Each structure stands twice: as C-alpha cells, then as structure tokens.
Amino acid sequence: MLDVLRRHSVTDVVAVVTRWFGGVLLGTGGLVRAYSSAASGALDSARLVRRGVRTEVTLEVPHAESGRLHGVLQAWASSHDAVLAGVSYDEVARFSLQVAPAVLDRFDADVAAASAGTLTARRGEERVVDLDR
C-alpha cells in the first residue's frame, strides 16, 4: 500500500484496508495484490486536494473603492496562487485572502500601487490550507 501511495505522489494520507478471512488463503502475493488493488481503487475514486502554507491577510477598503479592488484582488489571487477567501461588508468592505509567504511583500506593493498608497493589508496567522477549491 505504501508503494501505491508513493506511485501516486500523495502526502498527508492514511490508507486502511480491512480484510475478513473467508476461508481462502491468498498467500503473500495474493495479499499484496489485494491490498494494493484496494489502495489504488480508493485513490482513483478520491478527490485529491493540493495544500500549501498561506498567510491570512485582511484588507479593509472603503465602499466606494470596493468594486474596483475586488476585481484587482481576484485577478491578483489567481495569478499568484493565492485564495480570495471571503468578502464582508460592514462599515467598510473587508477582503480576506490567503497569500503564500514568499509573495507577501509583492502583495503589499501591488495593494499600495492599486490604492495610490492609501491601503495597507493586515497580516494574520500562517496555516496550511486547501488550494484547490
């Protein structure tokens, strides 16, 4: 089963196969084939998700600018492997993004350029997130 997991290049996976003895002795080769087949079948039917470390970033934007910046942030996220995780509207529009630590400085510079230096993003915790939604 470990060979099957390695062949599929997956990580963060637990494979459990349960076999009830039905009176037929499979032998070593038969058990290897049965367990490998079960693990391979499970991986073939599973939805694989890519995961990565991302920093939570919050950007508060005046309502008058929120429509334009929403489009800018969506485009930025898709081109920089980030996730626009949510938008809420209270006193201001609040955008939540999950940004790779390696591009945080680039994000800050691009936000400053898009807002003529009037907006600053607030950084939060780093966490492992699902990137394929």
N, CA, C and O atoms as CSV, one atom per row, in Angstrom:
chain,resi,resn,atom,element,x,y,z
A,1,MET,N,N,0.827,-1.190,0.000
A,1,MET,CA,C,0.000,0.000,0.000
A,1,MET,C,C,0.870,1.252,0.000
A,1,MET,O,O,0.526,2.251,-0.632
A,2,LEU,N,N,1.984,1.200,0.701
A,2,LEU,CA,C,2.878,2.356,0.715
A,2,LEU,C,C,3.427,2.620,-0.682
A,2,LEU,O,O,3.569,3.774,-1.083
A,3,ASP,N,N,3.735,1.567,-1.419
A,3,ASP,CA,C,4.211,1.744,-2.798
A,3,ASP,C,C,3.148,2.408,-3.666
A,3,ASP,O,O,3.475,3.243,-4.509
A,4,VAL,N,N,1.900,2.054,-3.475
A,4,VAL,CA,C,0.807,2.670,-4.239
A,4,VAL,C,C,0.719,4.159,-3.910
A,4,VAL,O,O,0.572,4.980,-4.815
A,5,LEU,N,N,0.805,4.512,-2.644
A,5,LEU,CA,C,0.759,5.921,-2.240
A,5,LEU,C,C,1.938,6.687,-2.831
A,5,LEU,O,O,1.781,7.813,-3.301
A,6,ARG,N,N,3.100,6.080,-2.806
A,6,ARG,CA,C,4.289,6.749,-3.381
A,6,ARG,C,C,4.145,6.902,-4.891
A,6,ARG,O,O,4.501,7.943,-5.443
A,7,ARG,N,N,3.632,5.884,-5.559
A,7,ARG,CA,C,3.456,5.942,-7.011
A,7,ARG,C,C,2.480,7.048,-7.417
A,7,ARG,O,O,2.640,7.658,-8.474
A,8,HIS,N,N,1.475,7.306,-6.585
A,8,HIS,CA,C,0.515,8.380,-6.854
A,8,HIS,C,C,1.019,9.743,-6.366
A,8,HIS,O,O,0.345,10.753,-6.568
A,9,SER,N,N,2.184,9.784,-5.731
A,9,SER,CA,C,2.808,11.020,-5.229
A,9,SER,C,C,1.873,11.808,-4.318
A,9,SER,O,O,1.725,13.019,-4.476
A,10,VAL,N,N,1.248,11.128,-3.373
A,10,VAL,CA,C,0.369,11.813,-2.425
A,10,VAL,C,C,1.037,11.859,-1.056
A,10,VAL,O,O,1.846,10.996,-0.712
A,11,THR,N,N,0.684,12.880,-0.286
A,11,THR,CA,C,1.168,13.006,1.084
A,11,THR,C,C,-0.029,13.288,1.977
A,11,THR,O,O,-1.138,13.509,1.489
A,12,ASP,N,N,0.193,13.281,3.268
A,12,ASP,CA,C,-0.869,13.554,4.247
A,12,ASP,C,C,-2.052,12.619,4.052
A,12,ASP,O,O,-3.204,13.051,4.088
A,13,VAL,N,N,-1.764,11.328,3.845
A,13,VAL,CA,C,-2.790,10.332,3.573
A,13,VAL,C,C,-2.604,9.152,4.512
A,13,VAL,O,O,-1.480,8.754,4.817
A,14,VAL,N,N,-3.709,8.604,4.960
A,14,VAL,CA,C,-3.694,7.357,5.713
A,14,VAL,C,C,-4.508,6.355,4.913
A,14,VAL,O,O,-5.639,6.640,4.521
A,15,ALA,N,N,-3.936,5.185,4.671
A,15,ALA,CA,C,-4.649,4.130,3.951
A,15,ALA,C,C,-4.881,2.971,4.907
A,15,ALA,O,O,-3.944,2.457,5.518
A,16,VAL,N,N,-6.136,2.567,5.029
A,16,VAL,CA,C,-6.500,1.449,5.890
A,16,VAL,C,C,-7.318,0.474,5.056
A,16,VAL,O,O,-8.325,0.849,4.456
A,17,VAL,N,N,-6.883,-0.765,5.024
A,17,VAL,CA,C,-7.630,-1.809,4.327
A,17,VAL,C,C,-7.956,-2.877,5.350
A,17,VAL,O,O,-7.073,-3.341,6.072
A,18,THR,N,N,-9.215,-3.270,5.416
A,18,THR,CA,C,-9.645,-4.326,6.320
A,18,THR,C,C,-10.043,-5.538,5.494
A,18,THR,O,O,-10.795,-5.415,4.527
A,19,ARG,N,N,-9.543,-6.704,5.871
A,19,ARG,CA,C,-9.867,-7.935,5.144
A,19,ARG,C,C,-10.448,-8.935,6.127
A,19,ARG,O,O,-9.868,-9.216,7.175
A,20,TRP,N,N,-11.597,-9.461,5.767
A,20,TRP,CA,C,-12.193,-10.526,6.554
A,20,TRP,C,C,-11.771,-11.853,5.950
A,20,TRP,O,O,-11.835,-12.043,4.736
A,21,PHE,N,N,-11.349,-12.753,6.791
A,21,PHE,CA,C,-10.938,-14.072,6.306
A,21,PHE,C,C,-12.177,-14.878,5.946
A,21,PHE,O,O,-13.062,-15.089,6.775
A,22,GLY,N,N,-12.225,-15.324,4.693
A,22,GLY,CA,C,-13.384,-16.077,4.224
A,22,GLY,C,C,-13.069,-17.532,3.943
A,22,GLY,O,O,-13.826,-18.206,3.245
A,23,GLY,N,N,-11.966,-18.025,4.477
A,23,GLY,CA,C,-11.626,-19.422,4.293
A,23,GLY,C,C,-10.658,-19.672,3.151
A,23,GLY,O,O,-10.213,-20.804,2.959
A,24,VAL,N,N,-10.324,-18.638,2.390
A,24,VAL,CA,C,-9.402,-18.801,1.265
A,24,VAL,C,C,-8.060,-18.175,1.639
A,24,VAL,O,O,-7.989,-16.994,1.978
A,25,LEU,N,N,-7.018,-18.964,1.574
A,25,LEU,CA,C,-5.681,-18.455,1.841
A,25,LEU,C,C,-5.137,-17.834,0.563
A,25,LEU,O,O,-5.003,-18.510,-0.457
A,26,LEU,N,N,-4.825,-16.552,0.623
A,26,LEU,CA,C,-4.340,-15.840,-0.561
A,26,LEU,C,C,-2.834,-15.955,-0.739
A,26,LEU,O,O,-2.330,-15.806,-1.853
A,27,GLY,N,N,-2.118,-16.216,0.333
A,27,GLY,CA,C,-0.662,-16.245,0.249
A,27,GLY,C,C,-0.109,-14.829,0.217
A,27,GLY,O,O,-0.863,-13.859,0.143
A,28,THR,N,N,1.200,-14.720,0.272
A,28,THR,CA,C,1.835,-13.401,0.325
A,28,THR,C,C,1.537,-12.578,-0.919
A,28,THR,O,O,1.151,-11.414,-0.810
A,29,GLY,N,N,1.711,-13.168,-2.103
A,29,GLY,CA,C,1.458,-12.433,-3.352
A,29,GLY,C,C,0.004,-12.018,-3.493
A,29,GLY,O,O,-0.282,-10.915,-3.958
A,30,GLY,N,N,-0.910,-12.879,-3.100
A,30,GLY,CA,C,-2.337,-12.553,-3.181
A,30,GLY,C,C,-2.723,-11.426,-2.246
A,30,GLY,O,O,-3.534,-10.572,-2.605
A,31,LEU,N,N,-2.144,-11.412,-1.037
A,31,LEU,CA,C,-2.420,-10.325,-0.090
A,31,LEU,C,C,-1.878,-9.000,-0.611
A,31,LEU,O,O,-2.545,-7.971,-0.509
A,32,VAL,N,N,-0.665,-9.024,-1.170
A,32,VAL,CA,C,-0.078,-7.802,-1.723
A,32,VAL,C,C,-0.962,-7.263,-2.833
A,32,VAL,O,O,-1.227,-6.061,-2.876
A,33,ARG,N,N,-1.429,-8.129,-3.736
A,33,ARG,CA,C,-2.308,-7.695,-4.829
A,33,ARG,C,C,-3.640,-7.167,-4.297
A,33,ARG,O,O,-4.145,-6.158,-4.789
A,34,ALA,N,N,-4.205,-7.833,-3.307
A,34,ALA,CA,C,-5.495,-7.404,-2.759
A,34,ALA,C,C,-5.378,-6.036,-2.080
A,34,ALA,O,O,-6.207,-5.155,-2.311
A,35,TYR,N,N,-4.346,-5.858,-1.243
A,35,TYR,CA,C,-4.172,-4.586,-0.547
A,35,TYR,C,C,-3.804,-3.473,-1.521
A,35,TYR,O,O,-4.321,-2.361,-1.412
A,36,SER,N,N,-2.925,-3.757,-2.465
A,36,SER,CA,C,-2.539,-2.754,-3.456
A,36,SER,C,C,-3.726,-2.345,-4.308
A,36,SER,O,O,-3.901,-1.163,-4.603
A,37,SER,N,N,-4.541,-3.310,-4.704
A,37,SER,CA,C,-5.723,-3.021,-5.512
A,37,SER,C,C,-6.718,-2.159,-4.740
A,37,SER,O,O,-7.312,-1.240,-5.304
A,38,ALA,N,N,-6.902,-2.453,-3.452
A,38,ALA,CA,C,-7.822,-1.665,-2.632
A,38,ALA,C,C,-7.324,-0.230,-2.484
A,38,ALA,O,O,-8.103,0.714,-2.608
A,39,ALA,N,N,-6.038,-0.066,-2.222
A,39,ALA,CA,C,-5.482,1.277,-2.063
A,39,ALA,C,C,-5.536,2.048,-3.379
A,39,ALA,O,O,-5.868,3.233,-3.389
A,40,SER,N,N,-5.215,1.391,-4.479
A,40,SER,CA,C,-5.245,2.037,-5.789
A,40,SER,C,C,-6.673,2.431,-6.168
A,40,SER,O,O,-6.891,3.520,-6.699
A,41,GLY,N,N,-7.630,1.572,-5.907
A,41,GLY,CA,C,-9.034,1.884,-6.196
A,41,GLY,C,C,-9.536,3.066,-5.397
A,41,GLY,O,O,-10.285,3.896,-5.912
A,42,ALA,N,N,-9.123,3.148,-4.131
A,42,ALA,CA,C,-9.532,4.273,-3.291
A,42,ALA,C,C,-8.938,5.580,-3.815
A,42,ALA,O,O,-9.627,6.599,-3.854
A,43,LEU,N,N,-7.673,5.559,-4.215
A,43,LEU,CA,C,-7.041,6.772,-4.749
A,43,LEU,C,C,-7.641,7.184,-6.084
A,43,LEU,O,O,-7.768,8.373,-6.373
A,44,ASP,N,N,-8.009,6.199,-6.898
A,44,ASP,CA,C,-8.615,6.518,-8.194
A,44,ASP,C,C,-9.964,7.221,-8.034
A,44,ASP,O,O,-10.333,8.053,-8.863
A,45,SER,N,N,-10.695,6.890,-6.977
A,45,SER,CA,C,-12.021,7.491,-6.800
A,45,SER,C,C,-11.990,8.711,-5.874
A,45,SER,O,O,-13.006,9.387,-5.713
A,46,ALA,N,N,-10.845,8.994,-5.270
A,46,ALA,CA,C,-10.743,10.117,-4.335
A,46,ALA,C,C,-10.546,11.433,-5.080
A,46,ALA,O,O,-9.994,11.465,-6.180
A,47,ARG,N,N,-11.006,12.512,-4.463
A,47,ARG,CA,C,-10.747,13.859,-4.977
A,47,ARG,C,C,-9.491,14.351,-4.276
A,47,ARG,O,O,-9.493,14.601,-3.070
A,48,LEU,N,N,-8.419,14.487,-5.047
A,48,LEU,CA,C,-7.151,14.919,-4.469
A,48,LEU,C,C,-7.140,16.435,-4.346
A,48,LEU,O,O,-7.619,17.144,-5.231
A,49,VAL,N,N,-6.594,16.920,-3.254
A,49,VAL,CA,C,-6.553,18.348,-2.964
A,49,VAL,C,C,-5.095,18.749,-2.734
A,49,VAL,O,O,-4.369,18.114,-1.970
A,50,ARG,N,N,-4.696,19.806,-3.408
A,50,ARG,CA,C,-3.361,20.356,-3.210
A,50,ARG,C,C,-3.415,21.299,-2.013
A,50,ARG,O,O,-4.345,22.095,-1.880
A,51,ARG,N,N,-2.419,21.203,-1.151
A,51,ARG,CA,C,-2.396,22.030,0.046
A,51,ARG,C,C,-1.107,22.831,0.088
A,51,ARG,O,O,-0.106,22.441,-0.512
A,52,GLY,N,N,-1.134,23.951,0.797
A,52,GLY,CA,C,0.066,24.767,0.924
A,52,GLY,C,C,-0.037,25.704,2.111
A,52,GLY,O,O,-1.121,25.945,2.642
A,53,VAL,N,N,1.102,26.224,2.514
A,53,VAL,CA,C,1.159,27.184,3.621
A,53,VAL,C,C,0.788,28.558,3.076
A,53,VAL,O,O,1.344,29.018,2.079
A,54,ARG,N,N,-0.151,29.197,3.740
A,54,ARG,CA,C,-0.588,30.527,3.343
A,54,ARG,C,C,-0.739,31.396,4.585
A,54,ARG,O,O,-1.041,30.907,5.674
A,55,THR,N,N,-0.524,32.691,4.398
A,55,THR,CA,C,-0.706,33.673,5.471
A,55,THR,C,C,-2.052,34.346,5.271
A,55,THR,O,O,-2.387,34.783,4.169
A,56,GLU,N,N,-2.821,34.424,6.353
A,56,GLU,CA,C,-4.101,35.119,6.311
A,56,GLU,C,C,-3.831,36.622,6.219
A,56,GLU,O,O,-3.072,37.169,7.019
A,57,VAL,N,N,-4.442,37.278,5.259
A,57,VAL,CA,C,-4.263,38.709,5.059
A,57,VAL,C,C,-5.642,39.351,4.977
A,57,VAL,O,O,-6.524,38.849,4.280
A,58,THR,N,N,-5.827,40.461,5.689
A,58,THR,CA,C,-7.096,41.183,5.667
A,58,THR,C,C,-6.848,42.586,5.133
A,58,THR,O,O,-5.885,43.256,5.505
A,59,LEU,N,N,-7.734,43.006,4.260
A,59,LEU,CA,C,-7.628,44.333,3.663
A,59,LEU,C,C,-8.976,45.031,3.820
A,59,LEU,O,O,-9.994,44.556,3.317
A,60,GLU,N,N,-8.972,46.157,4.519
A,60,GLU,CA,C,-10.194,46.937,4.703
A,60,GLU,C,C,-10.205,48.066,3.687
A,60,GLU,O,O,-9.247,48.830,3.573
A,61,VAL,N,N,-11.323,48.158,2.939
A,61,VAL,CA,C,-11.418,49.068,1.794
A,61,VAL,C,C,-12.690,49.901,1.925
A,61,VAL,O,O,-13.739,49.358,2.273
A,62,PRO,N,N,-12.627,51.191,1.658
A,62,PRO,CA,C,-13.858,51.988,1.639
A,62,PRO,C,C,-14.824,51.445,0.582
A,62,PRO,O,O,-14.403,50.947,-0.463
A,63,HIS,N,N,-16.105,51.547,0.865
A,63,HIS,CA,C,-17.112,51.010,-0.057
A,63,HIS,C,C,-16.976,51.572,-1.470
A,63,HIS,O,O,-17.197,50.856,-2.447
A,64,ALA,N,N,-16.617,52.835,-1.581
A,64,ALA,CA,C,-16.504,53.462,-2.894
A,64,ALA,C,C,-15.439,52.782,-3.762
A,64,ALA,O,O,-15.541,52.803,-4.988
A,65,GLU,N,N,-14.440,52.193,-3.151
A,65,GLU,CA,C,-13.347,51.539,-3.882
A,65,GLU,C,C,-13.484,50.022,-3.936
A,65,GLU,O,O,-12.700,49.358,-4.614
A,66,SER,N,N,-14.470,49.462,-3.229
A,66,SER,CA,C,-14.525,48.009,-3.065
A,66,SER,C,C,-14.769,47.250,-4.372
A,66,SER,O,O,-14.186,46.185,-4.576
A,67,GLY,N,N,-15.605,47.767,-5.246
A,67,GLY,CA,C,-15.874,47.069,-6.506
A,67,GLY,C,C,-14.640,46.938,-7.366
A,67,GLY,O,O,-14.332,45.862,-7.879
A,68,ARG,N,N,-13.934,48.049,-7.520
A,68,ARG,CA,C,-12.715,48.036,-8.337
A,68,ARG,C,C,-11.651,47.142,-7.712
A,68,ARG,O,O,-11.022,46.343,-8.406
A,69,LEU,N,N,-11.448,47.275,-6.398
A,69,LEU,CA,C,-10.413,46.482,-5.739
A,69,LEU,C,C,-10.780,45.011,-5.646
A,69,LEU,O,O,-9.892,44.160,-5.596
A,70,HIS,N,N,-12.059,44.693,-5.620
A,70,HIS,CA,C,-12.471,43.289,-5.633
A,70,HIS,C,C,-11.952,42.619,-6.905
A,70,HIS,O,O,-11.398,41.521,-6.855
A,71,GLY,N,N,-12.135,43.281,-8.033
A,71,GLY,CA,C,-11.623,42.744,-9.294
A,71,GLY,C,C,-10.108,42.643,-9.316
A,71,GLY,O,O,-9.551,41.661,-9.807
A,72,VAL,N,N,-9.445,43.658,-8.783
A,72,VAL,CA,C,-7.981,43.646,-8.727
A,72,VAL,C,C,-7.495,42.486,-7.863
A,72,VAL,O,O,-6.555,41.784,-8.236
A,73,LEU,N,N,-8.135,42.281,-6.702
A,73,LEU,CA,C,-7.715,41.216,-5.791
A,73,LEU,C,C,-7.996,39.832,-6.365
A,73,LEU,O,O,-7.196,38.916,-6.179
A,74,GLN,N,N,-9.126,39.665,-7.064
A,74,GLN,CA,C,-9.413,38.377,-7.702
A,74,GLN,C,C,-8.358,38.051,-8.746
A,74,GLN,O,O,-7.855,36.928,-8.792
A,75,ALA,N,N,-8.022,39.014,-9.577
A,75,ALA,CA,C,-7.008,38.793,-10.612
A,75,ALA,C,C,-5.651,38.517,-9.974
A,75,ALA,O,O,-4.925,37.630,-10.422
A,76,TRP,N,N,-5.306,39.262,-8.942
A,76,TRP,CA,C,-4.022,39.064,-8.277
A,76,TRP,C,C,-3.954,37.658,-7.670
A,76,TRP,O,O,-2.950,36.961,-7.814
A,77,ALA,N,N,-5.028,37.252,-6.994
A,77,ALA,CA,C,-5.041,35.931,-6.349
A,77,ALA,C,C,-4.868,34.813,-7.368
A,77,ALA,O,O,-4.109,33.873,-7.134
A,78,SER,N,N,-5.562,34.907,-8.488
A,78,SER,CA,C,-5.466,33.822,-9.471
A,78,SER,C,C,-4.100,33.777,-10.134
A,78,SER,O,O,-3.653,32.702,-10.534
A,79,SER,N,N,-3.429,34.904,-10.262
A,79,SER,CA,C,-2.122,34.891,-10.920
A,79,SER,C,C,-0.966,34.641,-9.950
A,79,SER,O,O,0.165,34.435,-10.389
A,80,HIS,N,N,-1.227,34.656,-8.643
A,80,HIS,CA,C,-0.154,34.453,-7.661
A,80,HIS,C,C,-0.429,33.262,-6.742
A,80,HIS,O,O,0.129,33.192,-5.646
A,81,ASP,N,N,-1.272,32.333,-7.166
A,81,ASP,CA,C,-1.565,31.120,-6.400
A,81,ASP,C,C,-2.043,31.443,-4.987
A,81,ASP,O,O,-1.688,30.755,-4.030
A,82,ALA,N,N,-2.844,32.488,-4.866
A,82,ALA,CA,C,-3.438,32.878,-3.593
A,82,ALA,C,C,-4.930,32.545,-3.642
A,82,ALA,O,O,-5.456,32.165,-4.688
A,83,VAL,N,N,-5.596,32.691,-2.513
A,83,VAL,CA,C,-7.027,32.398,-2.428
A,83,VAL,C,C,-7.737,33.622,-1.855
A,83,VAL,O,O,-7.394,34.094,-0.771
A,84,LEU,N,N,-8.729,34.132,-2.589
A,84,LEU,CA,C,-9.593,35.177,-2.046
A,84,LEU,C,C,-10.653,34.446,-1.239
A,84,LEU,O,O,-11.623,33.931,-1.793
A,85,ALA,N,N,-10.460,34.405,0.081
A,85,ALA,CA,C,-11.251,33.537,0.948
A,85,ALA,C,C,-12.611,34.104,1.316
A,85,ALA,O,O,-13.522,33.343,1.644
A,86,GLY,N,N,-12.772,35.418,1.271
A,86,GLY,CA,C,-14.067,35.961,1.642
A,86,GLY,C,C,-14.109,37.468,1.571
A,86,GLY,O,O,-13.087,38.154,1.582
A,87,VAL,N,N,-15.348,37.961,1.498
A,87,VAL,CA,C,-15.597,39.401,1.477
A,87,VAL,C,C,-16.769,39.660,2.405
A,87,VAL,O,O,-17.780,38.961,2.346
A,88,SER,N,N,-16.634,40.671,3.268
A,88,SER,CA,C,-17.761,41.073,4.110
A,88,SER,C,C,-17.906,42.587,4.013
A,88,SER,O,O,-16.938,43.317,3.802
A,89,TYR,N,N,-19.139,43.027,4.173
A,89,TYR,CA,C,-19.436,44.455,4.070
A,89,TYR,C,C,-20.069,44.922,5.365
A,89,TYR,O,O,-21.198,44.548,5.682
A,90,ASP,N,N,-19.350,45.731,6.105
A,90,ASP,CA,C,-19.852,46.366,7.319
A,90,ASP,C,C,-19.660,47.866,7.136
A,90,ASP,O,O,-20.153,48.444,6.168
A,91,GLU,N,N,-18.946,48.497,8.064
A,91,GLU,CA,C,-18.619,49.906,7.900
A,91,GLU,C,C,-17.707,50.107,6.688
A,91,GLU,O,O,-17.738,51.144,6.026
A,92,VAL,N,N,-16.890,49.073,6.418
A,92,VAL,CA,C,-16.003,49.052,5.250
A,92,VAL,C,C,-16.124,47.680,4.602
A,92,VAL,O,O,-16.677,46.750,5.190
A,93,ALA,N,N,-15.606,47.563,3.397
A,93,ALA,CA,C,-15.522,46.246,2.759
A,93,ALA,C,C,-14.256,45.575,3.274
A,93,ALA,O,O,-13.179,46.170,3.253
A,94,ARG,N,N,-14.387,44.333,3.736
A,94,ARG,CA,C,-13.251,43.611,4.313
A,94,ARG,C,C,-12.977,42.373,3.459
A,94,ARG,O,O,-13.800,41.461,3.381
A,95,PHE,N,N,-11.799,42.359,2.820
A,95,PHE,CA,C,-11.383,41.244,1.980
A,95,PHE,C,C,-10.411,40.363,2.760
A,95,PHE,O,O,-9.471,40.863,3.377
A,96,SER,N,N,-10.639,39.061,2.731
A,96,SER,CA,C,-9.737,38.103,3.379
A,96,SER,C,C,-9.078,37.273,2.297
A,96,SER,O,O,-9.748,36.695,1.441
A,97,LEU,N,N,-7.774,37.222,2.344
A,97,LEU,CA,C,-7.013,36.448,1.366
A,97,LEU,C,C,-6.059,35.507,2.085
A,97,LEU,O,O,-5.684,35.735,3.235
A,98,GLN,N,N,-5.678,34.453,1.393
A,98,GLN,CA,C,-4.659,33.533,1.877
A,98,GLN,C,C,-3.517,33.610,0.866
A,98,GLN,O,O,-3.653,33.171,-0.276
A,99,VAL,N,N,-2.404,34.168,1.299
A,99,VAL,CA,C,-1.295,34.506,0.406
A,99,VAL,C,C,-0.062,33.703,0.793
A,99,VAL,O,O,0.231,33.545,1.978
A,100,ALA,N,N,0.661,33.196,-0.202
A,100,ALA,CA,C,1.908,32.473,0.057
A,100,ALA,C,C,2.916,33.410,0.713
A,100,ALA,O,O,3.066,34.556,0.289
A,101,PRO,N,N,3.600,32.934,1.736
A,101,PRO,CA,C,4.569,33.800,2.432
A,101,PRO,C,C,5.618,34.402,1.500
A,101,PRO,O,O,6.086,35.515,1.742
A,102,ALA,N,N,5.990,33.697,0.454
A,102,ALA,CA,C,7.030,34.183,-0.456
A,102,ALA,C,C,6.599,35.414,-1.253
A,102,ALA,O,O,7.452,36.156,-1.740
A,103,VAL,N,N,5.286,35.645,-1.396
A,103,VAL,CA,C,4.822,36.772,-2.211
A,103,VAL,C,C,4.119,37.852,-1.393
A,103,VAL,O,O,3.443,38.711,-1.959
A,104,LEU,N,N,4.272,37.818,-0.065
A,104,LEU,CA,C,3.617,38.821,0.781
A,104,LEU,C,C,4.103,40.234,0.484
A,104,LEU,O,O,3.300,41.164,0.414
A,105,ASP,N,N,5.400,40.402,0.311
A,105,ASP,CA,C,5.922,41.743,0.014
A,105,ASP,C,C,5.408,42.224,-1.340
A,105,ASP,O,O,5.096,43.404,-1.504
A,106,ARG,N,N,5.321,41.331,-2.294
A,106,ARG,CA,C,4.777,41.685,-3.618
A,106,ARG,C,C,3.315,42.085,-3.489
A,106,ARG,O,O,2.873,43.041,-4.126
A,107,PHE,N,N,2.559,41.355,-2.663
A,107,PHE,CA,C,1.154,41.693,-2.428
A,107,PHE,C,C,1.038,43.098,-1.845
A,107,PHE,O,O,0.233,43.905,-2.311
A,108,ASP,N,N,1.842,43.387,-0.826
A,108,ASP,CA,C,1.805,44.714,-0.205
A,108,ASP,C,C,2.114,45.812,-1.230
A,108,ASP,O,O,1.455,46.852,-1.246
A,109,ALA,N,N,3.109,45.580,-2.075
A,109,ALA,CA,C,3.481,46.568,-3.088
A,109,ALA,C,C,2.363,46.749,-4.108
A,109,ALA,O,O,2.077,47.873,-4.520
A,110,ASP,N,N,1.733,45.661,-4.516
A,110,ASP,CA,C,0.658,45.749,-5.501
A,110,ASP,C,C,-0.590,46.427,-4.918
A,110,ASP,O,O,-1.276,47.171,-5.620
A,111,VAL,N,N,-0.884,46.171,-3.640
A,111,VAL,CA,C,-2.006,46.858,-2.982
A,111,VAL,C,C,-1.712,48.353,-2.894
A,111,VAL,O,O,-2.590,49.178,-3.145
A,112,ALA,N,N,-0.496,48.695,-2.544
A,112,ALA,CA,C,-0.121,50.112,-2.464
A,112,ALA,C,C,-0.242,50.780,-3.830
A,112,ALA,O,O,-0.716,51.911,-3.927
A,113,ALA,N,N,0.180,50.093,-4.876
A,113,ALA,CA,C,0.089,50.647,-6.228
A,113,ALA,C,C,-1.367,50.792,-6.665
A,113,ALA,O,O,-1.724,51.791,-7.289
A,114,ALA,N,N,-2.212,49.807,-6.346
A,114,ALA,CA,C,-3.619,49.839,-6.759
A,114,ALA,C,C,-4.425,50.884,-5.992
A,114,ALA,O,O,-5.463,51.342,-6.469
A,115,SER,N,N,-3.950,51.262,-4.804
A,115,SER,CA,C,-4.698,52.215,-3.974
A,115,SER,C,C,-3.982,53.552,-3.820
A,115,SER,O,O,-4.357,54.358,-2.969
A,116,ALA,N,N,-2.976,53.792,-4.618
A,116,ALA,CA,C,-2.172,55.016,-4.526
A,116,ALA,C,C,-1.612,55.203,-3.123
A,116,ALA,O,O,-1.495,56.324,-2.629
A,117,GLY,N,N,-1.263,54.074,-2.483
A,117,GLY,CA,C,-0.626,54.124,-1.169
A,117,GLY,C,C,-1.556,54.355,0.000
A,117,GLY,O,O,-1.089,54.556,1.121
A,118,THR,N,N,-2.875,54.332,-0.230
A,118,THR,CA,C,-3.805,54.630,0.868
A,118,THR,C,C,-4.201,53.396,1.682
A,118,THR,O,O,-4.724,53.543,2.787
A,119,LEU,N,N,-3.968,52.194,1.171
A,119,LEU,CA,C,-4.394,50.977,1.870
A,119,LEU,C,C,-3.194,50.143,2.294
A,119,LEU,O,O,-2.182,50.066,1.596
A,120,THR,N,N,-3.339,49.522,3.457
A,120,THR,CA,C,-2.315,48.608,3.967
A,120,THR,C,C,-3.008,47.346,4.446
A,120,THR,O,O,-3.988,47.408,5.188
A,121,ALA,N,N,-2.494,46.201,4.018
A,121,ALA,CA,C,-3.066,44.914,4.425
A,121,ALA,C,C,-2.553,44.537,5.812
A,121,ALA,O,O,-1.412,44.830,6.171
A,122,ARG,N,N,-3.420,43.882,6.581
A,122,ARG,CA,C,-3.050,43.402,7.913
A,122,ARG,C,C,-2.790,41.904,7.813
A,122,ARG,O,O,-3.647,41.148,7.356
A,123,ARG,N,N,-1.602,41.479,8.243
A,123,ARG,CA,C,-1.220,40.069,8.181
A,123,ARG,C,C,-1.662,39.340,9.432
A,123,ARG,O,O,-1.620,39.879,10.538
A,124,GLY,N,N,-2.086,38.104,9.235
A,124,GLY,CA,C,-2.519,37.262,10.342
A,124,GLY,C,C,-1.645,36.020,10.456
A,124,GLY,O,O,-0.439,36.068,10.212
A,125,GLU,N,N,-2.265,34.919,10.826
A,125,GLU,CA,C,-1.555,33.667,11.072
A,125,GLU,C,C,-1.185,32.961,9.774
A,125,GLU,O,O,-1.816,33.149,8.734
A,126,GLU,N,N,-0.144,32.144,9.870
A,126,GLU,CA,C,0.188,31.216,8.794
A,126,GLU,C,C,-0.511,29.907,9.079
A,126,GLU,O,O,-0.570,29.467,10.227
A,127,ARG,N,N,-1.047,29.274,8.035
A,127,ARG,CA,C,-1.701,27.971,8.200
A,127,ARG,C,C,-1.648,27.199,6.911
A,127,ARG,O,O,-1.412,27.765,5.844
A,128,VAL,N,N,-1.867,25.910,7.007
A,128,VAL,CA,C,-1.931,25.049,5.835
A,128,VAL,C,C,-3.380,25.049,5.361
A,128,VAL,O,O,-4.293,24.782,6.143
A,129,VAL,N,N,-3.592,25.351,4.069
A,129,VAL,CA,C,-4.952,25.452,3.522
A,129,VAL,C,C,-5.068,24.619,2.252
A,129,VAL,O,O,-4.073,24.312,1.596
A,130,ASP,N,N,-6.307,24.260,1.920
A,130,ASP,CA,C,-6.595,23.591,0.659
A,130,ASP,C,C,-6.575,24.645,-0.430
A,130,ASP,O,O,-7.261,25.661,-0.325
A,131,LEU,N,N,-5.789,24.412,-1.481
A,131,LEU,CA,C,-5.664,25.402,-2.548
A,131,LEU,C,C,-6.615,25.140,-3.691
A,131,LEU,O,O,-6.995,26.077,-4.394
A,132,ASP,N,N,-7.009,23.916,-3.901
A,132,ASP,CA,C,-7.935,23.579,-4.990
A,132,ASP,C,C,-9.342,23.506,-4.429
A,132,ASP,O,O,-9.704,22.552,-3.741
A,133,ARG,N,N,-10.113,24.503,-4.727
A,133,ARG,CA,C,-11.492,24.523,-4.225
A,133,ARG,C,C,-12.450,24.312,-5.352
A,133,ARG,O,O,-13.662,24.295,-5.136
